[in-house]
């Protein structure tokens, strides 16, 4: 699915989980947002195949930013009561 910040591909979907591969374009960012029914676990993959991870709990404001000159790849695991796009509350700043 193409977005202004890059794209994502759904890899696996289950009853209470979804796994996506996100690609964030250079010098781009997602909207500031939160979710009411799911948490997200992000695994960041760098050029040297080193991994960094972060847990985003339910109702925590979050945003992905890529300040680099290269694309950034993130494995996103969503888990909770609802793993659907309508569970995105975008926050204006």
HUNORTA-V861965 format. One line per field, one symbol per residue. ss: DSSP state (@ for helix, = for strand, . for the rest). psi: psi as a letter, one per 30 degrees, with the letter a starting at -180 (. if undefined). Layout:
ss=???
psi=???
This chain:
ss=.==..========...========...==...==...========.....======.....=..==.....=========....@@@.==...
psi=kklffbllkkekkaeglkkljkjklkhllllkllkfgllkkkjkjafghkkklkkjlkgkklkkkjflfllkkkkkjkkaekilffhjjkkk.
